[in-house]
Amino acid sequence: MNWPAGRKGQVFAGTYVVAFVAMVVGIAWTLYNQATSGTGSQVIIGACLFLAGQLLITLLAFGLRARAPLGQGKSRPSGYQLLWHRLSLGRELPSAVRALRAS
């Protein structure tokens, strides 16, 4: 995916990097606390980080759905679906970091 040009693209790319890191840290935090019998408040922190990351990724996927590459196959996913999957899996992380460094 090509991020929007200029300042808007850098804001979207920065938001995505923060959201992805929050999601991954939330997952790791939750799994660590489950493995070590962590308290309820520790698990809630991990869940909140994960949910915040997913909320931001969902908002970005919805806002950037027109920029998503076209899907392939018989049942073509919508731009939103394709972009949400790519953002959640981290497939757009390298291009987001390049967009941030292009400043």
DSSP file with accessible surface (Angstrom, degrees, kcal/mol):
  #  RESIDUE AA STRUCTURE BP1 BP2  ACC     N-H-->O    O-->H-N    N-H-->O    O-->H-N    TCO  KAPPA ALPHA  PHI   PSI    X-CA   Y-CA   Z-CA
    1    1 A M              0   0   33      0, 0.0     2,-0.6     0, 0.0    67,-0.1   0.000 360.0 360.0 360.0 143.9    0.0    0.0    0.0
    2    2 A N        -     0   0  132     65,-0.4     3,-0.1    97,-0.0    94,-0.0  -0.873 360.0-135.7 -96.9 124.5    1.1    3.5   -0.7
    3    3 A W        -     0   0   24     -2,-0.6     6,-0.1    92,-0.1     7,-0.1  -0.416  37.2 -86.4 -73.2 151.5    0.6    5.8    2.3
    4    4 A P        -     0   0   13      0, 0.0    -1,-0.1     0, 0.0     9,-0.1  -0.224  52.7-103.0 -56.3 150.6   -0.8    9.3    1.5
    5    5 A A  S  > S+     0   0   93      4,-0.1     4,-0.6     3,-0.1     3,-0.5  -0.360  76.6   4.3 -76.1 154.4    1.7   11.9    0.6
    6    6 A G  H  > S-     0   0   55      1,-0.2     4,-1.6     2,-0.2     3,-0.2  -0.273 119.0 -21.9  79.5-156.2    2.9   14.6    2.9
    7    7 A R  H  > S+     0   0  183      1,-0.2     4,-2.3     2,-0.2    -1,-0.2   0.847 131.4  59.6 -63.1 -37.0    2.2   15.2    6.5
    8    8 A K  H  > S+     0   0  134     -3,-0.5     4,-2.5     1,-0.2    -1,-0.2   0.919 105.4  49.2 -60.9 -42.0   -1.1   13.2    6.4
    9    9 A G  H  X S+     0   0    1     -4,-0.6     4,-2.7    -3,-0.2    -1,-0.2   0.887 110.0  50.8 -65.0 -38.3    0.7   10.1    5.3
   10   10 A Q  H  X S+     0   0   40     -4,-1.6     4,-2.6     2,-0.2    -1,-0.2   0.894 110.1  49.7 -67.8 -37.0    3.3   10.4    8.1
   11   11 A V  H  X S+     0   0   69     -4,-2.3     4,-2.6     2,-0.2    -2,-0.2   0.941 113.6  45.7 -66.5 -44.9    0.5   10.8   10.7
   12   12 A F  H  X S+     0   0   52     -4,-2.5     4,-2.4     2,-0.2    -2,-0.2   0.928 114.8  47.6 -63.2 -43.9   -1.3    7.7    9.4
   13   13 A A  H  X S+     0   0    0     -4,-2.7     4,-2.4     2,-0.2    -2,-0.2   0.919 113.2  48.0 -65.4 -42.1    2.0    5.7    9.3
   14   14 A G  H  X S+     0   0   20     -4,-2.6     4,-2.4     2,-0.2     5,-0.2   0.910 111.1  50.7 -64.4 -40.9    3.0    6.8   12.8
   15   15 A T  H  X S+     0   0   46     -4,-2.6     4,-2.6    -5,-0.2    -2,-0.2   0.911 110.4  50.5 -62.4 -40.6   -0.4    6.0   14.1
   16   16 A Y  H  X S+     0   0    0     -4,-2.4     4,-2.9     2,-0.2     5,-0.2   0.924 109.3  49.6 -64.7 -44.5   -0.2    2.5   12.5
   17   17 A V  H  X S+     0   0   35     -4,-2.4     4,-2.4     1,-0.2     5,-0.2   0.942 113.8  46.2 -61.2 -44.4    3.2    1.8   14.0
   18   18 A V  H  X S+     0   0   97     -4,-2.4     4,-2.6     1,-0.2    -1,-0.2   0.925 113.8  48.9 -62.8 -43.6    2.0    2.9   17.5
   19   19 A A  H  X S+     0   0    0     -4,-2.6     4,-2.4    -5,-0.2    -2,-0.2   0.916 111.8  48.2 -63.8 -42.9   -1.2    0.8   17.1
   20   20 A F  H  X S+     0   0   33     -4,-2.9     4,-2.5     2,-0.2     5,-0.2   0.927 112.7  47.8 -66.0 -42.7    0.7   -2.3   16.0
   21   21 A V  H  X S+     0   0   80     -4,-2.4     4,-2.9    -5,-0.2     5,-0.3   0.925 111.8  50.6 -63.8 -42.2    3.2   -2.1   18.8
   22   22 A A  H  X S+     0   0   21     -4,-2.6     4,-2.4    -5,-0.2    -1,-0.2   0.915 110.9  49.6 -61.7 -41.1    0.4   -1.6   21.3
   23   23 A M  H  X S+     0   0   13     -4,-2.4     4,-2.2     2,-0.2    -2,-0.2   0.945 113.6  44.3 -63.8 -46.3   -1.4   -4.6   20.0
   24   24 A V  H  X S+     0   0   67     -4,-2.5     4,-2.7     1,-0.2     5,-0.2   0.918 114.4  48.9 -67.1 -42.2    1.7   -6.9   20.1
   25   25 A V  H  X S+     0   0   62     -4,-2.9     4,-3.0     1,-0.2     5,-0.2   0.906 110.3  52.8 -63.9 -39.3    2.7   -5.6   23.6
   26   26 A G  H  X S+     0   0    0     -4,-2.4     4,-2.3    -5,-0.3    -2,-0.2   0.916 110.9  46.1 -62.0 -42.2   -0.9   -6.2   24.8
   27   27 A I  H  X S+     0   0   75     -4,-2.2     4,-2.6     2,-0.2     5,-0.2   0.947 115.4  45.9 -64.5 -48.5   -0.8   -9.8   23.5
   28   28 A A  H  X S+     0   0   56     -4,-2.7     4,-2.7     1,-0.2     5,-0.2   0.914 113.0  50.6 -62.4 -41.5    2.6  -10.5   25.0
   29   29 A W  H  X S+     0   0   87     -4,-3.0     4,-2.3    -5,-0.2    -1,-0.2   0.926 112.3  46.5 -62.6 -45.5    1.6   -8.9   28.3
   30   30 A T  H  X S+     0   0   27     -4,-2.3     4,-2.1    -5,-0.2    -2,-0.2   0.928 113.9  47.2 -64.4 -45.2   -1.6  -10.9   28.5
   31   31 A L  H  X S+     0   0  102     -4,-2.6     4,-2.2     1,-0.2    -2,-0.2   0.907 112.0  50.6 -64.6 -40.6    0.1  -14.2   27.7
   32   32 A Y  H  X S+     0   0  153     -4,-2.7     4,-1.8    -5,-0.2    -1,-0.2   0.926 111.5  47.7 -62.3 -44.2    2.9  -13.6   30.1
   33   33 A N  H  <>S+     0   0   12     -4,-2.3     5,-4.1     1,-0.2    -1,-0.2   0.837 110.8  51.0 -69.9 -30.9    0.5  -12.8   32.9
   34   34 A Q  H ><5S+     0   0  124     -4,-2.1     3,-0.8     3,-0.2    -1,-0.2   0.890 111.4  48.7 -69.8 -37.1   -1.6  -15.9   32.2
   35   35 A A  H 3<5S+     0   0   85     -4,-2.2    -2,-0.2     1,-0.2    -1,-0.2   0.808 117.8  40.1 -71.8 -29.3    1.6  -18.1   32.2
   36   36 A T  T 3<5S-     0   0   70     -4,-1.8    -1,-0.2    -5,-0.2    -2,-0.2   0.196 114.2-110.3-106.0  17.3    2.8  -16.6   35.5
   37   37 A S  T < 5 -     0   0  112     -3,-0.8    -3,-0.2    -4,-0.1    -4,-0.1   0.925  51.3-171.0  54.6  48.8   -0.6  -16.5   37.2
   38   38 A G      < -     0   0   28     -5,-4.1    -1,-0.1    -8,-0.1    -5,-0.0  -0.167  24.6 -94.8 -66.0 163.4   -0.7  -12.7   37.1
   39   39 A T     >  -     0   0   88      1,-0.1     4,-1.6     4,-0.0     3,-0.4  -0.274  35.4-104.0 -75.8 167.9   -3.3  -10.7   38.9
   40   40 A G  H  > S+     0   0   52      1,-0.2     4,-2.1     2,-0.2     5,-0.2   0.855 118.4  57.0 -61.8 -36.6   -6.5   -9.5   37.2
   41   41 A S  H  > S+     0   0   72      1,-0.2     4,-1.8     2,-0.2    -1,-0.2   0.873 104.9  52.1 -67.1 -33.5   -5.3   -5.9   36.9
   42   42 A Q  H  > S+     0   0   66     -3,-0.4     4,-1.8     2,-0.2    -1,-0.2   0.897 109.7  48.5 -68.1 -39.0   -2.2   -7.0   34.9
   43   43 A V  H  X S+     0   0   43     -4,-1.6     4,-2.5     1,-0.2    -2,-0.2   0.890 108.7  54.6 -68.1 -35.6   -4.4   -8.9   32.5
   44   44 A I  H  X S+     0   0  105     -4,-2.1     4,-2.7     1,-0.2    -2,-0.2   0.903 105.0  53.5 -65.3 -38.4   -6.7   -5.9   32.1
   45   45 A I  H  X S+     0   0   71     -4,-1.8     4,-2.3     2,-0.2    -1,-0.2   0.941 110.8  46.3 -61.5 -46.2   -3.7   -3.7   31.2
   46   46 A G  H  X S+     0   0    0     -4,-1.8     4,-2.3     1,-0.2    -2,-0.2   0.912 112.8  49.4 -62.3 -42.3   -2.7   -6.2   28.4
   47   47 A A  H  X S+     0   0   41     -4,-2.5     4,-2.8     1,-0.2    -2,-0.2   0.904 110.2  51.0 -65.6 -38.7   -6.3   -6.5   27.2
   48   48 A C  H  X S+     0   0   73     -4,-2.7     4,-2.6     2,-0.2    -2,-0.2   0.903 110.0  49.6 -66.0 -40.4   -6.6   -2.7   27.1
   49   49 A L  H  X S+     0   0   54     -4,-2.3     4,-2.3     2,-0.2    -2,-0.2   0.929 113.0  47.2 -62.1 -45.0   -3.4   -2.3   25.1
   50   50 A F  H  X S+     0   0   69     -4,-2.3     4,-2.6     1,-0.2    -2,-0.2   0.943 113.7  47.0 -62.0 -46.7   -4.6   -4.9   22.6
   51   51 A L  H  X S+     0   0  111     -4,-2.8     4,-2.6     1,-0.2    -2,-0.2   0.893 111.1  51.3 -65.4 -38.8   -8.0   -3.4   22.2
   52   52 A A  H  X S+     0   0   49     -4,-2.6     4,-2.3     2,-0.2    -1,-0.2   0.925 111.4  48.3 -63.6 -43.2   -6.6    0.1   21.8
   53   53 A G  H  X S+     0   0    0     -4,-2.3     4,-2.3     1,-0.2    -2,-0.2   0.926 113.2  47.0 -62.2 -43.7   -4.2   -1.2   19.1
   54   54 A Q  H  X S+     0   0   29     -4,-2.6     4,-2.6     2,-0.2    -2,-0.2   0.879 109.7  53.7 -67.8 -36.2   -7.0   -3.0   17.3
   55   55 A L  H  X S+     0   0  106     -4,-2.6     4,-2.5     2,-0.2    -1,-0.2   0.941 111.1  45.7 -62.8 -44.8   -9.3    0.0   17.5
   56   56 A L  H  X S+     0   0   62     -4,-2.3     4,-2.5     2,-0.2    -2,-0.2   0.908 113.0  50.0 -64.6 -41.0   -6.7    2.2   15.9
   57   57 A I  H  X S+     0   0    0     -4,-2.3     4,-2.8     2,-0.2    -1,-0.2   0.916 110.6  50.2 -64.1 -41.1   -6.0   -0.4   13.2
   58   58 A T  H  X S+     0   0   44     -4,-2.6     4,-2.3     2,-0.2    -2,-0.2   0.926 111.3  48.3 -63.2 -43.3   -9.7   -0.7   12.5
   59   59 A L  H  X S+     0   0  105     -4,-2.5     4,-2.5     1,-0.2    -2,-0.2   0.908 113.0  48.1 -64.2 -41.1  -10.1    3.1   12.2
   60   60 A L  H  X S+     0   0   11     -4,-2.5     4,-2.4     2,-0.2    -2,-0.2   0.917 110.8  50.8 -64.8 -43.0   -7.1    3.3    9.9
   61   61 A A  H  < S+     0   0    0     -4,-2.8     4,-0.3     1,-0.2    -2,-0.2   0.908 112.9  46.5 -62.2 -39.1   -8.3    0.4    7.7
   62   62 A F  H >< S+     0   0  115     -4,-2.3     3,-0.8    -5,-0.2    -2,-0.2   0.924 115.4  45.6 -68.9 -41.3  -11.7    2.1    7.4
   63   63 A G  H 3< S+     0   0   54     -4,-2.5     3,-0.3     1,-0.2    -2,-0.2   0.815 120.3  38.5 -72.2 -29.9  -10.1    5.5    6.6
   64   64 A L  T >< S+     0   0    6     -4,-2.4     3,-2.0    -5,-0.2     4,-0.3   0.229  78.4 115.9-104.1  14.1   -7.6    4.1    4.1
   65   65 A R  G X  S+     0   0  112     -3,-0.8     3,-1.1    -4,-0.3    -1,-0.2   0.787  71.0  60.0 -60.1 -27.2   -9.8    1.5    2.4
   66   66 A A  G 3  S+     0   0  100     -3,-0.3    -1,-0.3     1,-0.2    -2,-0.1   0.750 102.5  54.0 -72.4 -20.5   -9.7    3.3   -1.0
   67   67 A R  G <  S+     0   0  117     -3,-2.0   -65,-0.4     2,-0.0    -1,-0.2   0.429  82.4 115.7 -91.0  -1.2   -5.9    2.9   -1.1
   68   68 A A  S <  S-     0   0   15     -3,-1.1    11,-0.1    -4,-0.3     3,-0.1  -0.419  73.3-110.2 -70.8 142.4   -6.0   -0.9   -0.5
   69   69 A P        -     0   0   57      0, 0.0     2,-0.1     0, 0.0    -1,-0.1  -0.376  44.9 -91.2 -66.8 152.8   -4.7   -3.0   -3.4
   70   70 A L        -     0   0  147      1,-0.1     8,-0.1    12,-0.0     2,-0.0  -0.404  42.4-119.1 -68.3 140.6   -7.3   -5.0   -5.2
   71   71 A G        -     0   0    9      6,-0.5     2,-0.3    -2,-0.1     5,-0.1  -0.288  24.2-136.9 -74.0 162.9   -8.0   -8.5   -3.9
   72   72 A Q        +     0   0  177      3,-0.1     3,-0.2    -2,-0.0     2,-0.1  -0.838  54.2  43.8-120.4 159.6   -7.5  -11.6   -6.0
   73   73 A G  S    S-     0   0   53     -2,-0.3     3,-0.2     1,-0.2    -2,-0.0  -0.419  97.2 -58.0 102.3-179.5   -9.5  -14.7   -6.4
   74   74 A K  S    S+     0   0  219      1,-0.2     2,-1.0    -2,-0.1    -1,-0.2   0.921 128.1  46.0 -68.5 -46.9  -13.2  -15.5   -6.9
   75   75 A S  S    S-     0   0  108     -3,-0.2    -1,-0.2     0, 0.0    -3,-0.1  -0.772  83.7-159.0-101.2  91.0  -14.5  -13.8   -3.8
   76   76 A R        -     0   0  159     -2,-1.0    -3,-0.1    -3,-0.2     2,-0.1  -0.537  13.4-130.9 -72.4 125.9  -12.6  -10.5   -3.7
   77   77 A P        -     0   0   45      0, 0.0    -6,-0.5     0, 0.0    -1,-0.1  -0.388  27.9-102.8 -71.8 155.6  -12.5   -9.0   -0.3
   78   78 A S     >  -     0   0   58      1,-0.1     4,-2.6    -8,-0.1     5,-0.3  -0.255  33.3-104.8 -69.7 165.9  -13.4   -5.4    0.1
   79   79 A G  H  > S+     0   0   26      1,-0.2     4,-2.4     2,-0.2     5,-0.2   0.891 122.2  51.9 -60.2 -38.1  -10.7   -2.8    0.5
   80   80 A Y  H  > S+     0   0   77      2,-0.2     4,-2.8     1,-0.2     5,-0.2   0.945 111.0  46.1 -64.4 -47.4  -11.5   -2.5    4.2
   81   81 A Q  H  > S+     0   0   97      2,-0.2     4,-2.2     1,-0.2    -2,-0.2   0.933 115.0  46.4 -62.2 -46.5  -11.2   -6.2    4.8
   82   82 A L  H  X S+     0   0   36     -4,-2.6     4,-2.3     1,-0.2    -1,-0.2   0.930 115.2  46.0 -63.3 -44.1   -8.0   -6.6    2.9
   83   83 A L  H  X S+     0   0    0     -4,-2.4     4,-2.8    -5,-0.3     5,-0.3   0.895 109.9  53.8 -68.8 -38.0   -6.4   -3.6    4.5
   84   84 A W  H  X S+     0   0   76     -4,-2.8     4,-2.7    -5,-0.2     5,-0.2   0.931 110.7  47.2 -61.6 -43.4   -7.5   -4.7    8.0
   85   85 A H  H  X S+     0   0  105     -4,-2.2     4,-2.0    -5,-0.2     6,-0.3   0.935 113.6  47.4 -62.8 -45.9   -5.9   -8.1    7.5
   86   86 A R  H  X>S+     0   0   56     -4,-2.3     5,-1.9     1,-0.2     6,-0.8   0.905 115.5  45.1 -63.9 -40.6   -2.7   -6.5    6.2
   87   87 A L  H ><5S+     0   0    0     -4,-2.8     3,-0.8     1,-0.2    -2,-0.2   0.914 113.2  49.3 -70.2 -42.2   -2.5   -4.0    9.0
   88   88 A S  H 3<5S+     0   0   19     -4,-2.7    -1,-0.2    -5,-0.3    -2,-0.2   0.842 112.3  48.2 -67.0 -32.6   -3.3   -6.5   11.7
   89   89 A L  H 3<5S-     0   0  131     -4,-2.0    -1,-0.2    -5,-0.2    -2,-0.2   0.530 113.8-116.1 -85.6  -6.9   -0.7   -9.0   10.5
   90   90 A G  T X<5S+     0   0   15     -3,-0.8     3,-1.2    -4,-0.5    -3,-0.2   0.622  73.2 134.0  84.6  13.6    2.0   -6.4   10.2
   91   91 A R  T 3 <S+     0   0  155     -5,-1.9     4,-0.3    -6,-0.3    -4,-0.2   0.726  74.3  47.5 -70.2 -21.2    2.4   -6.6    6.4
   92   92 A E  T 3> S+     0   0    4     -6,-0.8     4,-1.9     1,-0.1    -1,-0.3   0.368  83.7  97.7 -99.6   5.0    2.3   -2.8    6.1
   93   93 A L  H <> S+     0   0   46     -3,-1.2     4,-2.4     1,-0.2     5,-0.2   0.920  81.1  49.9 -62.4 -46.1    4.9   -2.2    8.8
   94   94 A P  H  > S+     0   0   74      0, 0.0     4,-2.3     0, 0.0    -1,-0.2   0.926 112.5  47.0 -60.8 -41.5    7.9   -1.8    6.5
   95   95 A S  H  > S+     0   0   16     -4,-0.3     4,-2.1     1,-0.2    -2,-0.2   0.858 111.1  52.6 -69.2 -31.2    6.1    0.7    4.2
   96   96 A A  H  X S+     0   0    0     -4,-1.9     4,-2.0     2,-0.2    -1,-0.2   0.916 109.3  48.6 -69.1 -41.0    4.9    2.6    7.3
   97   97 A V  H  X S+     0   0   50     -4,-2.4     4,-2.2     1,-0.2    -2,-0.2   0.913 111.0  51.1 -66.0 -39.3    8.5    2.9    8.6
   98   98 A R  H  X S+     0   0  161     -4,-2.3     4,-1.1    -5,-0.2    -1,-0.2   0.903 108.8  51.5 -62.7 -39.7    9.7    4.0    5.2
   99   99 A A  H  < S+     0   0   21     -4,-2.1    -1,-0.2     1,-0.2    -2,-0.2   0.878 110.4  49.0 -65.3 -35.0    7.0    6.7    5.1
  100  100 A L  H >< S+     0   0   60     -4,-2.0     3,-0.9     1,-0.2    -1,-0.2   0.875 110.9  49.3 -70.9 -37.0    8.0    7.9    8.5
  101  101 A R  H 3< S+     0   0  204     -4,-2.2    -1,-0.2     1,-0.2    -2,-0.2   0.671  93.8  76.4 -75.8 -16.9   11.7    8.1    7.5
  102  102 A A  T 3<        0   0   82     -4,-1.1    -1,-0.2    -5,-0.2    -2,-0.1   0.425 360.0 360.0 -75.7   4.1   10.9   10.0    4.4
  103  103 A S    <         0   0  116     -3,-0.9    -3,-0.0    -4,-0.0   -96,-0.0  -0.215 360.0 360.0 -72.3 360.0   10.4   13.2    6.3
